[in-house]
Amino acid sequence: MSDTSYGAGLGGTADDHGEALRALEQIDSEVGGMGAGAAADALDRNQLCEQYRRIKPLLQTAIRLVQAIPVYGPRIAAAIRFLMTIADQVCPG
């Protein structure tokens, strides 16, 4: 995912989405290595909240890229924002 050249097909240039792509790469390295399901199963609530707090700023950055995906992007972004709202309630602070 380190090649950002495909960003131009999402309603902007690769430079427009470079920060969001880097955020996605960081999220992937944080939670993607063992798979999101496996990661969630292996962690207790406090650990999940710590992990969420670490990746929340990255999610907020990456959601701009998701938003730019033609047709379905805004719907996916809305779903992610909704899930982040739930996580904010479960993991305050």
Secondary structure, DSSP 4 states (H G I P E B T S, - for coil): ----GGGGGGTS-HHHHHHHHHHHHHHIIIIISS-HHHHHHHS-HHHHHHHHHHHHHHHHHHHHHHHTSTTTHHHHHHHHHHHHHHHHHHS--
